[in-house]
């Protein structure tokens, strides 16, 4: 039971589960639980379904991947935990409707030299992640795997998508070197501008402007699909689709 004094004012309260578990398994309907927390630990390939599970639960509560696999952590059976693995965890949580924290192995151990790890590669990549994720109204995003006509993949190479409730923008995370076929007709504007962004560098590439098949003279869209690919020297990519009236 949470004391009333703790729950007065601005304190947010959750429960940090151990191992591969969710706070929602134990306390989801309790009034004191303000948001759910998940620990996936070594099971980093399960981040998306884990976060999506809590996102869909009622009553609706925010969900945070509170402890995934830490960058450079040596103890994970599903290692090594490279920068691309850290990026996948963050983007999968975002695309599933949730949020995430970043962990660096030396930071929690606080061994000699740990202060030299503030700017390790994945830590830098998290600042790029924030820039991309907050470039659109992130608080109104909806997970939308229905954008994929082909190429969604699974587990360690899962590709995932979100869109706005109005369907005027979308983001697609391409978790590896891959090709995806996207339903452009599910963007509710006449045209869409596509941009590929490198989540490791922030580099952006124009991926073209396409017709979506949505016309003003008919309520029924024409089917429009378009292939997009991770650029050849990138490990992963974020495809940003912005509707044009």
Secondary structure as UniProt FT lines:
FT   TURN            4..7
FT   STRAND          21..22
FT   HELIX           24..27
FT   TURN            28..29
FT   TURN            31..32
FT   STRAND          35..39
FT   TURN            41..42
FT   HELIX           44..46
FT   HELIX           47..55
FT   STRAND          62..67
FT   TURN            77..78
FT   HELIX           83..95
FT   TURN            96..97
FT   STRAND          99..100
FT   HELIX           105..109
FT   TURN            112..113
FT   HELIX           114..117
FT   TURN            118..119
FT   HELIX           121..133
FT   TURN            134..135
FT   HELIX           138..140
FT   STRAND          141..143
FT   HELIX           145..147
FT   STRAND          148..150
FT   HELIX           155..157
FT   STRAND          160..164
FT   TURN            165..166
FT   STRAND          169..174
FT   STRAND          179..183
FT   HELIX           184..186
FT   STRAND          191..197
FT   TURN            199..201
FT   STRAND          204..211
FT   TURN            216..217
FT   STRAND          225..229
FT   TURN            232..233
FT   STRAND          237..244
//
